[in-house]
Amino acid sequence: MAANKTRTLASNTAEAFKARFGNDSVYAFIGRVAPYASSSSSEHEQEYYSTWDGVYALKKVTLADVAHVVPLNDWVTGTEYDMYEHDIEMASADSSLSYFVSEPDGSDLYVYKCINDGSMGECTGTDSTVSPVTASGTSVSIPDNASDNYRWKFLYSITNYTSNKFYDSTWIPVYRTGSGGSLQTNVNTAATDGAIDHIKVTNVGSGYTSPPTVTINGDGTGASAIAVVKGLSGSSSSAMGSSSSSGFECVDTSSSSSSSPALSSSSSASGDPCTEVANTIIEIIMINRGSGYTNATATLSGGGGSGATLKPIISPKWGHGYDPVKELAANSVMVVARFDGTEGDVISAENDFNQFGLVVNPTVYGTKTIATGSVYSQATVLNITDAGSGLNAGTYSADAAITGDSSGATALVVEWEATTSSAGVLTLANVDGTFQASESINSTPAHTITTITNPGLETGSGEIILTDSVSAVSRDPAQNDQIRMVFTF
């Protein structure tokens, strides 16, 4: 029997993957000074060694370089958004629902979840025209409806978001349980498990001449609400007593004498004005959110009408904003690796790279000891001398092929430096075979290898979990190269 993959499994897999960067030694690598001729995606041993052979630099990636990410979804006025509902899959792989947004406020980016999508009685799924920042700010509570009848729940903020290494034109970071800063900590602390923050009107009914009583039943406690009837002047505010709501009634798009029926949701979505029908239930206002609900029903009694039905919307476990990683189904992880020039003269920055990737738990060269250093050169370095004075900056060019005359070993030049007219240093990648001290190279007897420096790590060790071939990226000692890798589970 085949098992269904759930979003919880996906996000848990993403969490386990992220944890590897704290439990294992993970390194980002760059290499292949020449374009990769093969387009094979095979994982056989020869392909594995071929990838290793092209590597010339590695840098350790830590937990600080890894974050959960979700797709960037900037709030745009005039856009219809979906509201959170506890019994609808909001974030499955094939879901197109848009229930959370981000919006900048100065140098910070705020992230919100939609609690009400502008519905008011028969008028459902309207466009959002009031920004979440204006409507909700950074309040730990869920404010009343804005003038467009949307309600937004602030989740967390990203300080100086354009400088955040996990932010780009496609992704934004999402933080777990208060790690996003003090504002998120406040939201986390204020979250209420099993609260009912919204009750959806699923049928507006008819004939109500006074506000009916709302009764909420379930396995939690404390939730209470009032009903708003269209056309009853002042009835809503009086029913609320000392509690007030700036958004208990939406803008009336019908005349007081009109008895025309409400337009359908499809008509409303097409851009036509939506007319709320008098003596129907157009909204339920929460007086107390309660707590501890995992199931709940809401019914109406009295008021002279009939037919209206309600659906209580229950918060996620521990409450809205407690764990945005779970609430936003963050099943993607971004890994950011940054190579800063020569990394203190450890690696070459004089050539390009055509491939990058990640390797887990490689070992130190010639040993089975797992590497723990921050940066490694994976190049083979040959010190050579010239019997005369025939060495200069142009003696060997980048990507040139090198062959040992005795060993037959071959390699490609990553970098060449003529230290004097009779001595120089060759930095090599894609080494095939073993160069020997005292042998000449490229059938030039005057050019002799004096010493050989081996790579920092054992070729073929560890577990390569990602390789990606790209168009050549040129490097420079004064250049910093940042590589973003996104894994979606």
Secondary structure, DSSP 8 states (H G I E B T S, - for coil): ------HHHHHHHHHHHHHHHHHS-EEEEEE-SS----------HHHHHHHHHHEEEEEEE-GGGEEEEEE--B--TTEE-----TTS-SS-TT-----EEEEEETTEEEEEEEEEES-BTTB-S-EE-S-HHHHHTT-SS-----TTSEEEEEEEEETTGGG-TT--SSEEE---TTTT-HHHHHHHHH--TT-EEEEEEEEEEE--SS--EEEEEESSB--EEEEEETT-TTHHHHHHTT---TTSS----S-TT-------HHHHHTT------TTSEEEEEEEE--B--SSEEEEEE-TT-EEEEEEEEE--TT-TTS-HHHHTT--EEEEEEEEETTTTTTS--SSEEEEEEEEES-BBTTS--B---SEEE--EEEEEEESSS---TTSS-TT-EEEBTTT--EEEEEEEEEEETTEEEEEEEEEES---TT-EETTEEEEEEEEEE--SB-TT-SEEEEEEEEEEEE--TT-EEEEEEEEE-
